Amino acid sequence: MRQDEKVALLRAALIGLIGAETEQELKQLEVQMRLMPAPEADKAAAINGIHALLATMPTQEEKP
């Protein structure tokens, strides 16, 4: 499996866990997570996932 295919597979799994995909959705979800009354470790894990999705977002050239 090529590197780009691995990244796409991991992104798809993380999108399923986080429940958001677009930049706007992810940024809004991060704000909500920071304000949510939840254990800090849980919030940190979700926010790290959001940051990973934002960092690996495909560019216009990479989109099908």
C-alpha positions as CSV (number, residue, x, y, z in Angstrom):
1,M,0.0,0.0,0.0
2,R,1.4,3.4,-1.0
3,Q,1.9,6.1,1.6
4,D,-0.9,8.3,0.3
5,E,-3.3,5.3,0.5
6,K,-2.2,4.7,4.1
7,V,-2.9,8.4,5.0
8,A,-6.3,8.3,3.2
9,L,-7.2,5.1,5.2
10,L,-6.1,6.6,8.5
11,R,-7.9,9.9,7.7
12,A,-11.2,8.0,6.9
13,A,-11.0,6.1,10.2
14,L,-10.3,9.2,12.2
15,I,-13.1,11.1,10.4
16,G,-15.4,8.3,11.5
17,L,-14.3,8.6,15.1
18,I,-14.3,12.4,15.2
19,G,-17.5,12.9,13.2
20,A,-16.3,15.8,11.1
21,E,-14.4,16.2,7.9
22,T,-14.3,19.8,6.6
23,E,-12.0,22.5,7.9
24,Q,-15.0,24.5,9.2
25,E,-16.6,21.5,10.9
26,L,-13.3,20.5,12.5
27,K,-12.6,24.0,13.8
28,Q,-16.1,24.3,15.2
29,L,-15.8,20.9,16.9
30,E,-12.5,21.9,18.5
31,V,-14.1,25.0,20.1
32,Q,-17.0,22.8,21.3
33,M,-14.6,20.2,22.7
34,R,-12.6,22.9,24.6
35,L,-15.8,24.1,26.3
36,M,-17.4,20.7,27.0
37,P,-17.4,19.4,30.6
38,A,-15.4,16.2,30.1
39,P,-12.2,14.7,31.4
40,E,-9.2,16.6,30.2
41,A,-7.6,13.5,28.8
42,D,-10.6,12.7,26.6
43,K,-10.8,16.3,25.4
44,A,-7.0,16.3,24.6
45,A,-7.4,13.0,22.6
46,A,-10.3,14.4,20.5
47,I,-8.5,17.7,19.9
48,N,-5.3,15.9,18.9
49,G,-7.4,13.9,16.4
50,I,-8.9,17.2,15.0
51,H,-5.4,18.7,14.7
52,A,-4.2,15.5,12.8
53,L,-7.1,15.8,10.4
54,L,-6.5,19.5,9.8
55,A,-2.7,18.9,9.3
56,T,-3.4,16.1,6.7
57,M,-6.2,17.8,4.8
58,P,-5.8,17.2,1.1
59,T,-5.0,20.2,-1.1
60,Q,-7.1,21.1,-4.1
61,E,-4.6,19.3,-6.4
62,E,-4.8,16.1,-4.3
63,K,-8.6,15.9,-4.4
64,P,-10.2,13.6,-7.0
